[in-house]
């Protein structure tokens, strides 16, 4: 999700990353930043990274029940934490808390 969000701010880095992780290289004239997003999804699947945040949280809870509502209730605090982290300052796209909240909901 973050790679998709930041695709609008790509300045050539996505092609370089794509060519590191994709078995089929791409060239500048044919590359679209969303190709990297697809390649990341494929890589995640290949190595067993959950496809969404809900699955990742449930796996981390190791069988302990957690409802969708409980997960959603933590999004505001998670967005606050994200805004305090140094990652927001170095992110290629300027982000506000409401952007982060939307990303979390999309990642569910």
Secondary structure, DSSP 8 states (H G I E B T S, - for coil): -HHHHHGGG-SSHHHHHHHHH-SS---TTT--HHHHHHHHHHHHHHHT--SSHHHHHHHHTTT----HHHHHHTHHHHHHHHHHSTHHHH-SS---HHHHHHHHHHH-
